[in-house]
Amino acid sequence: MLSHGQILLRQPMLAAIATRHARGFTSTRLAPSTNSESDQVELGQVSIVDLAKVAFQHELDKPNYTKLPRLAHNLDRVLFNPGVHQLQDTRTKVYNFDPWLKAIPSMDEFDHDKLRPFVKPSEDATLHKKARKMNAKYAGSTSSLTGLLSQLYFLISGWRPVSTQMLSQRFTKLPTHFTRGSRFPASVYLRYKANRDIYTVDADKVFDEDENILQILGRPMEKFLTLPKVQFKKFLKASKSGKETDREVYTYNRIGSLLMRSQLDCYDPRLPGKAFDLKTRATIAIRLLLSDLSDATGYEIKRSKGVLESFEREYYDLIRAAFLKYNMQARIGGMDGIFVAYHNTRKLFGFEYIPLEEIDRCIFGSTRKARDYFLYCVRLLNILFDTIAQKYPKQTTLVSFENRRNRSSMLIYVEAIPQGQDNSRLTLENDLVVVPESTEVTMYKVDQYQSQHSIALDEVQPDRAETIHAEYRIEELDISPADKRDRYRAFRQRQHEWFDDNAERRDAKAAGFAEELLVQMDDDDTPNTFKALLKEISARHALQAKDDVEPAVKEVWWPRHRVSSPAHK
């Protein structure tokens, strides 16, 4: 069964689209952003719309920015001076900011109960009211939507690599594809709310219920950077102060039928976009060795450039692992950029403000392309949600998107949640995923094709007025219920084992990277001791294993179904 979404296209292509529609395709063209007007034209079941016009018709509900916190400790200087700002100069040992910032308070000292808990979209009454007021059918948050949007970008872009051209030559031979962590298949609950007749989008946390120290550290670090010393100390266990009373500040962004809630962290009235996001970035050693922080905290950032122990290394990892997510979050919230604090959970090393335009160049090549890709992903997500809601009207479902590297298709798994239940009945037995036989699963395949006029997939090109032309087809797979459950179980098993640190796979990678790493390290990059060098090489091997090796699970995939892309003149 084929499903046709709306066509976003310029009017001169009507004849070609009529042909493609008859062949089972839904074609979408992203034209360079302009202010030109184009009338909507009806052609049977096909709606023709100028995407450039749609891009400026979405509804953005901005808050009162003055209610947001501002950076403390003179950190606002970082916002207006590009590049990394070291907390303490490594050569002279002179502090550029308050020395109090260097030592991060222990998580045992911080009273997490004084912080407001995160409110899921399904439990946010204000979000539900906004959805009805803004005529939205679906409502989610950045945390529940960015994973889905990232999967759609991988599909649309054909797994195009990122750009590391702004980094030093040492990084030219290092990978430019997205890390395994950023490619994690996304699962969300599409929860039906009968009292508002809307669907809310909650992230599925079944495989990551236990927060690690980096997740726990995020909120306290925000307070650490935005509050004066006296006020921050009120959040420590030693203080008798009560819980915080200020409400979270959100932006609400509706595109099509989807309302997106974005929490805002900080603002400065001098920035073009006013608000910005706060991000704390742990060193490569911390991220890889979370199970043994005593060793990982010995790794420090000591220089600006270099493959290891440098701010440049952390920026390189940000590009591959986090910039796509940061970009989606900033666009949903209408933010100006992100403020990054580099640390190793014990010490802060420096700060950097990265405008949204800079992230755009690293991932998409330009702000124009970034904006168009974002709008295309959101529009396609609208269509997919509509497809699922039509299949399961007024019912809660668990929806999963899975892309595999170098594939031109994406699988969607939809688990129907029975009436009266809130969550999936999936369980783990002896570390194996079990899906009950009574579970109803629907599977869709989304085929994506790039035309000869599309952006080259082997590089992120400079800004230029060009067209992104793509075709997609959504097809419900006609296979037996038992087969669908088996494939769904195999997919959930892959999710469960996605971040497993398999020693055998890691060791297999080790030999191949040791020589490469040593060659790239010049005298300035060489650590002080041979022991430190060995530790860093081990960390490098672990990084490659975690980032580049798929889980060792028997692959279950649909048969290849090749459809030739129509020729374009």
MISETOR-475207 format. One record per residue (C-alpha): x, y, z. Coordinates in nm, 3 decimals, decimal comma. Example, Ala and Ser with C-alpha at 12.3 -4.5 7.8 and 13.67 -1.06 7.14 Angstrom:
# residues 2
       px       py       pz
    1,230   -0,450    0,780
    1,367   -0,106    0,714
# end
This chain:
# residues 569
       px       py       pz
    0,000    0,000    0,000
    0,144    0,332   -0,104
    0,086    0,658    0,076
    0,112    0,995   -0,096
    0,196    1,308    0,099
    0,166    1,665   -0,023
    0,399    1,780   -0,297
    0,612    2,083   -0,228
    0,715    2,216   -0,566
    0,721    2,512   -0,800
    0,434    2,538   -1,051
    0,631    2,481   -1,379
    0,692    2,118   -1,279
    0,322    2,018   -1,285
    0,345    1,792   -1,588
    0,642    1,601   -1,454
    0,479    1,564   -1,114
    0,158    1,427   -1,264
    0,365    1,151   -1,424
    0,555    1,072   -1,105
    0,240    1,073   -0,895
    0,089    0,813   -1,126
    0,400    0,598   -1,076
    0,360    0,598   -0,698
    0,604    0,873   -0,603
    0,566    1,177   -0,385
    0,811    1,437   -0,508
    0,945    1,723   -0,304
    1,155    2,008   -0,432
    1,332    2,250   -0,203
    1,400    2,567   -0,396
    1,653    2,828   -0,283
    1,496    3,050   -0,019
    1,337    3,356   -0,176
    1,051    3,593   -0,104
    0,871    3,518   -0,429
    0,501    3,431   -0,417
    0,344    3,126   -0,577
   -0,023    3,027   -0,591
   -0,137    2,693   -0,458
   -0,258    2,465   -0,737
   -0,472    2,154   -0,699
   -0,405    1,856   -0,926
   -0,625    1,566   -0,824
   -0,502    1,455   -0,480
   -0,179    1,647   -0,520
   -0,127    1,982   -0,349
    0,137    2,209   -0,504
    0,302    2,455   -0,264
    0,608    2,677   -0,281
    0,826    2,566    0,010
    0,995    2,906    0,028
    0,654    3,052    0,104
    0,569    2,781    0,355
    0,896    2,846    0,536
    0,774    3,193    0,636
    0,421    3,090    0,725
    0,491    2,878    1,030
    0,382    3,011    1,367
    0,646    3,096    1,628
    0,534    3,184    1,980
    0,830    3,353    2,149
    0,846    3,415    2,525
    0,953    3,720    2,723
    1,331    3,681    2,696
    1,393    3,896    3,004
    1,267    3,606    3,217
    1,565    3,400    3,104
    1,890    3,387    3,303
    2,205    3,555    3,171
    2,564    3,439    3,190
    2,742    3,521    3,514
    3,112    3,564    3,604
    3,177    3,792    3,302
    3,131    3,496    3,069
    2,928    3,716    2,833
    3,263    3,829    2,686
    3,278    3,492    2,512
    2,964    3,570    2,311
    3,131    3,849    2,115
    3,482    3,713    2,065
    3,504    3,412    1,830
    3,704    3,107    1,929
    3,786    2,926    2,251
    3,848    3,124    2,569
    4,062    2,935    2,818
    3,961    2,963    3,181
    4,330    2,965    3,273
    4,608    3,038    3,027
    4,820    2,722    3,003
    5,147    2,912    2,948
    5,129    3,190    3,208
    4,877    3,026    3,446
    4,687    3,357    3,453
    4,310    3,325    3,493
    4,094    3,488    3,226
    3,780    3,438    3,438
    3,696    3,390    3,803
    3,917    3,107    3,943
    3,612    2,986    4,135
    3,484    2,836    3,809
    3,773    2,593    3,774
    3,657    2,337    4,031
    3,319    2,187    3,942
    3,120    2,100    4,256
    3,081    1,729    4,318
    2,745    1,584    4,223
    2,721    1,456    4,580
    2,722    1,817    4,698
    2,445    1,930    4,465
    2,082    1,890    4,573
    1,907    1,774    4,257
    1,570    1,771    4,432
    1,575    2,152    4,431
    1,557    2,157    4,051
    1,231    2,143    3,861
    1,181    1,801    3,698
    1,154    1,767    3,322
    0,793    1,772    3,201
    0,717    1,523    2,925
    0,502    1,653    2,638
    0,224    1,410    2,734
    0,210    1,565    3,084
    0,243    1,930    2,983
   -0,103    2,086    3,007
    0,026    2,419    2,874
    0,162    2,248    2,564
   -0,172    2,077    2,508
   -0,356    2,410    2,527
   -0,104    2,570    2,291
   -0,153    2,286    2,043
   -0,527    2,343    2,029
   -0,488    2,720    2,013
   -0,232    2,698    1,730
   -0,430    2,432    1,537
   -0,165    2,164    1,577
   -0,242    1,793    1,564
    0,092    1,677    1,708
    0,295    1,824    1,995
    0,645    1,733    2,108
    0,963    1,870    2,260
    1,314    1,910    2,122
    1,428    1,604    2,320
    1,160    1,383    2,165
    1,175    1,520    1,809
    1,543    1,578    1,726
    1,616    1,205    1,702
    1,341    1,160    1,444
    1,449    1,469    1,249
    1,809    1,348    1,247
    1,703    1,013    1,102
    1,510    1,193    0,829
    1,812    1,410    0,749
    2,030    1,100    0,709
    1,772    0,962    0,466
    1,728    1,283    0,268
    2,096    1,372    0,243
    2,210    1,023    0,152
    2,445    1,008    0,452
    2,646    1,304    0,329
    2,956    1,357    0,545
    3,024    1,663    0,756
    3,280    1,932    0,678
    3,600    1,955    0,882
    3,772    2,201    0,648
    3,802    2,459    0,924
    4,027    2,228    1,129
    4,403    2,181    1,098
    4,563    1,939    0,855
    4,602    1,673    1,122
    4,230    1,599    1,092
    4,217    1,551    0,715
    4,252    1,173    0,744
    4,009    1,126    1,030
    3,648    1,014    0,967
    3,391    1,268    0,848
    3,078    1,059    0,888
    2,840    1,094    1,182
    2,925    0,897    1,496
    2,734    0,589    1,602
    2,587    0,775    1,896
    2,431    1,035    1,669
    2,295    0,760    1,442
    2,108    0,585    1,723
    1,765    0,474    1,590
    1,492    0,693    1,736
    1,180    0,564    1,912
    0,894    0,778    2,043
    0,546    0,732    2,179
    0,276    0,902    1,975
    0,026    0,934    2,260
   -0,333    1,023    2,183
   -0,494    1,277    2,419
   -0,870    1,244    2,387
   -0,950    1,555    2,594
   -0,762    1,774    2,344
   -0,786    1,550    2,035
   -0,411    1,573    1,980
   -0,111    1,340    1,976
    0,186    1,413    2,200
    0,538    1,289    2,122
    0,730    1,137    2,416
    1,080    0,994    2,384
    1,101    0,620    2,453
    1,347    0,566    2,740
    1,320    0,190    2,779
    1,690    0,132    2,703
    1,838    0,435    2,880
    1,648    0,466    3,205
    1,968    0,499    3,411
    2,119    0,844    3,369
    2,497    0,867    3,347
    2,703    1,137    3,513
    2,707    1,356    3,201
    2,327    1,367    3,190
    2,307    1,434    3,562
    2,570    1,707    3,539
    2,391    1,914    3,274
    2,135    2,100    3,487
    2,372    2,182    3,777
    2,627    2,314    3,528
    2,367    2,550    3,382
    2,318    2,697    3,730
    2,694    2,708    3,780
    2,739    2,927    3,471
    2,440    3,158    3,513
    2,421    3,226    3,887
    2,649    3,432    4,112
    2,835    3,228    4,375
    2,595    3,311    4,658
    2,286    3,211    4,461
    2,445    2,894    4,326
    2,532    2,776    4,676
    2,160    2,772    4,756
    2,134    2,462    4,534
    2,389    2,268    4,740
    2,281    2,018    5,003
    2,452    2,226    5,271
    2,202    2,507    5,208
    1,858    2,510    5,371
    1,703    2,697    5,077
    1,392    2,552    4,921
    1,323    2,439    4,566
    1,347    2,680    4,274
    1,019    2,854    4,197
    1,082    3,012    3,857
    0,903    2,841    3,569
    1,086    2,708    3,265
    1,078    2,938    2,963
    0,973    2,785    2,630
    0,941    2,880    2,266
    0,656    2,714    2,073
    0,714    2,660    1,703
    0,441    2,521    1,476
    0,522    2,399    1,126
    0,234    2,231    0,950
    0,044    2,020    1,203
    0,341    1,977    1,436
    0,394    2,199    1,742
    0,748    2,187    1,880
    0,834    2,298    2,234
    1,185    2,426    2,299
    1,323    2,511    2,642
    1,543    2,821    2,641
    1,850    2,831    2,866
    1,997    3,179    2,846
    1,983    3,511    2,664
    2,171    3,828    2,587
    1,986    4,124    2,430
    2,291    4,211    2,219
    2,277    3,888    2,018
    2,074    3,893    1,693
    1,867    3,595    1,807
    1,862    3,697    2,176
    1,837    3,344    2,322
    2,099    3,071    2,309
    2,154    2,719    2,439
    2,398    2,615    2,712
    2,594    2,295    2,649
    2,854    2,129    2,869
    3,099    1,913    2,675
    3,306    1,649    2,852
    3,647    1,551    2,715
    3,690    1,252    2,487
    3,832    1,046    2,775
    3,527    1,108    2,995
    3,285    1,023    2,715
    3,459    0,695    2,642
    3,552    0,583    2,992
    3,241    0,665    3,193
    3,281    0,339    3,383
    3,626    0,442    3,512
    3,622    0,816    3,576
    3,925    0,798    3,804
    4,146    0,742    3,499
    3,943    0,959    3,263
    3,967    1,272    3,479
    4,344    1,262    3,439
    4,299    1,359    3,075
    4,300    1,738    3,036
    4,281    1,992    2,756
    4,622    2,157    2,734
    4,640    2,326    2,394
    4,436    2,485    2,117
    4,534    2,257    1,827
    4,616    1,890    1,797
    4,466    1,544    1,764
    4,453    1,493    2,141
    4,444    1,704    2,458
    4,316    2,000    2,256
    4,008    2,215    2,211
    4,031    2,137    1,840
    3,982    1,767    1,912
    3,669    1,839    2,113
    3,535    2,062    1,834
    3,598    1,785    1,580
    3,399    1,542    1,794
    3,121    1,798    1,835
    3,086    1,826    1,457
    3,041    1,452    1,410
    2,849    1,370    1,726
    2,642    1,669    1,834
    2,619    1,952    1,580
    2,325    1,802    1,389
    2,124    1,768    1,711
    2,229    2,115    1,829
    2,127    2,261    1,494
    1,781    2,104    1,508
    1,731    2,222    1,867
    1,838    2,578    1,789
    1,611    2,600    1,484
    1,312    2,467    1,675
    1,369    2,727    1,947
    1,464    3,015    1,717
    1,796    3,044    1,902
    2,106    3,237    1,802
    2,363    2,967    1,881
    2,515    2,755    2,157
    2,750    2,834    2,444
    2,986    2,541    2,513
    3,175    2,480    2,839
    3,454    2,221    2,805
    3,524    2,010    3,117
    3,629    1,671    3,256
    3,361    1,658    3,532
    3,610    1,799    3,783
    3,762    2,097    3,605
    3,646    2,353    3,353
    3,900    2,424    3,079
    3,739    2,686    2,860
    3,436    2,831    2,686
    3,324    2,893    2,329
    3,021    3,052    2,167
    2,925    2,888    1,837
    2,667    3,083    1,631
    2,405    2,881    1,446
    2,553    2,993    1,113
    2,883    2,824    1,201
    2,709    2,496    1,278
    2,516    2,531    0,950
    2,842    2,546    0,754
    2,986    2,238    0,924
    2,683    2,017    0,862
    2,499    2,159    0,560
    2,742    2,397    0,387
    2,532    2,712    0,434
    2,247    2,860    0,634
    2,020    2,851    0,328
    2,066    2,477    0,289
    2,032    2,423    0,663
    1,700    2,607    0,670
    1,566    2,419    0,369
    1,676    2,078    0,497
    1,519    2,149    0,837
    1,187    2,250    0,681
    1,190    1,947    0,454
    1,255    1,712    0,748
    0,972    1,867    0,951
    0,735    1,853    0,653
    0,817    1,487    0,589
    0,770    1,413    0,960
    0,421    1,568    0,935
    0,338    1,332    0,649
    0,469    1,027    0,834
    0,275    1,114    1,149
   -0,039    1,158    0,937
    0,019    0,817    0,779
    0,048    0,652    1,121
   -0,252    0,840    1,266
   -0,465    0,730    0,970
   -0,362    0,368    1,028
   -0,429    0,389    1,404
   -0,682    0,671    1,458
   -0,718    0,800    1,815
   -0,477    0,534    1,943
   -0,136    0,549    2,111
    0,152    0,395    1,918
    0,526    0,343    1,967
    0,701    0,467    1,653
    1,063    0,386    1,558
    1,278    0,520    1,273
    1,580    0,318    1,164
    1,833    0,417    0,902
    2,137    0,209    0,818
    2,451    0,367    0,678
    2,478    0,374    0,300
    2,117    0,262    0,253
    1,873    0,469    0,047
    1,572    0,357    0,250
    1,444    0,391    0,604
    1,230    0,148    0,801
    0,951    0,263    1,031
    0,818    0,026    1,296
    0,482    0,108    1,454
    0,379   -0,086    1,764
    0,011   -0,043    1,844
   -0,047    0,014    2,217
   -0,376   -0,150    2,324
   -0,649    0,073    2,460
   -0,614    0,124    2,834
   -0,235    0,077    2,831
    0,030    0,348    2,835
    0,347    0,170    2,731
    0,488   -0,112    2,524
    0,477   -0,464    2,669
    0,828   -0,532    2,544
    1,049   -0,694    2,810
    1,411   -0,801    2,859
    1,490   -1,161    2,959
    1,855   -1,260    3,000
    1,947   -0,945    2,807
    1,731   -1,048    2,512
    1,432   -0,846    2,390
    1,099   -1,028    2,411
    0,797   -0,908    2,211
    0,465   -1,073    2,312
    0,288   -1,265    2,035
   -0,022   -1,049    2,076
    0,174   -0,734    1,982
    0,047   -0,570    1,663
    0,326   -0,423    1,449
    0,301   -0,230    1,123
    0,610   -0,163    0,912
    0,668    0,107    0,652
    0,955    0,155    0,413
    1,046    0,505    0,299
    1,249    0,516   -0,024
    1,448    0,831   -0,089
    1,615    0,918   -0,419
    1,835    1,213   -0,514
    1,816    1,354   -0,866
    2,106    1,461   -1,085
    2,038    1,821   -0,978
    2,085    1,745   -0,611
    2,376    1,849   -0,392
    2,680    1,626   -0,432
    2,680    1,364   -0,157
    3,057    1,343   -0,115
    3,110    1,685    0,038
    2,947    1,980    0,205
    2,960    2,246   -0,065
    2,989    2,622   -0,016
    2,680    2,840   -0,018
    2,520    2,881   -0,357
    2,170    2,913   -0,498
    2,087    2,554   -0,589
    1,790    2,322   -0,572
    1,762    2,019   -0,347
    1,538    1,780   -0,536
    1,433    1,451   -0,385
    1,161    1,192   -0,425
    1,025    0,967   -0,158
    0,778    0,683   -0,144
    0,609    0,552    0,171
    0,504    0,188    0,148
    0,344   -0,037    0,409
    0,521   -0,373    0,398
    0,290   -0,663    0,314
    0,438   -0,940    0,527
    0,294   -1,175    0,788
    0,227   -1,050    1,143
    0,478   -1,301    1,281
    0,747   -1,180    1,040
    0,682   -0,819    1,138
    0,713   -0,906    1,507
    1,040   -1,092    1,442
    1,185   -0,798    1,252
    1,067   -0,558    1,518
    1,223   -0,771    1,791
    1,553   -0,781    1,601
    1,542   -0,402    1,562
    1,480   -0,348    1,934
    1,766   -0,586    2,010
    1,993   -0,372    1,792
    1,880   -0,066    1,987
    1,946   -0,242    2,317
    2,301   -0,338    2,215
    2,382   -0,016    2,030
    2,626    0,116    2,289
    2,768   -0,214    2,411
    3,146   -0,196    2,455
    3,231   -0,526    2,291
    3,597   -0,594    2,374
    3,651   -0,826    2,079
    3,532   -0,567    1,827
    3,731   -0,294    1,999
    4,052   -0,499    1,993
    4,001   -0,579    1,626
    4,002   -0,206    1,555
    4,305   -0,130    1,771
    4,588   -0,237    1,542
    4,451   -0,042    1,249
    4,450    0,292    1,430
    4,764    0,278    1,646
    5,005    0,351    1,361
    4,777    0,620    1,213
    4,754    0,798    1,547
    5,129    0,793    1,612
    5,204    0,930    1,266
    4,967    1,222    1,318
    5,113    1,320    1,655
    5,403    1,560    1,612
    5,633    1,667    1,895
    5,388    1,928    2,023
    5,109    1,674    2,042
    5,302    1,399    2,220
    5,183    1,353    2,580
    5,430    1,397    2,861
    5,464    1,031    2,952
    5,456    0,703    2,766
    5,184    0,583    3,004
    4,963    0,875    2,905
    5,028    0,796    2,539
    4,911    0,439    2,586
    4,596    0,556    2,761
    4,516    0,798    2,484
    4,573    0,537    2,215
    4,334    0,308    2,402
    4,078    0,585    2,415
    4,122    0,641    2,041
    4,060    0,270    1,974
    3,753    0,268    2,194
    3,621    0,574    2,011
    3,656    0,406    1,675
    3,490    0,088    1,800
    3,199    0,273    1,954
    3,153    0,507    1,660
    3,211    0,293    1,356
    3,115   -0,067    1,432
    2,755   -0,179    1,408
    2,620   -0,401    1,689
    2,703   -0,768    1,644
    2,341   -0,872    1,590
    2,211   -1,088    1,308
    2,073   -0,845    1,054
    1,707   -0,860    0,965
    1,625   -0,631    0,674
    1,361   -0,608    0,406
    1,433   -0,732    0,051
    1,580   -0,473   -0,180
    1,305   -0,308   -0,380
    1,464   -0,102   -0,653
    1,266    0,165   -0,831
    1,439    0,380   -1,087
    1,434    0,750   -1,018
    1,258    0,942   -1,297
    1,490    1,140   -1,520
    1,497    1,516   -1,471
    1,563    1,768   -1,736
# end
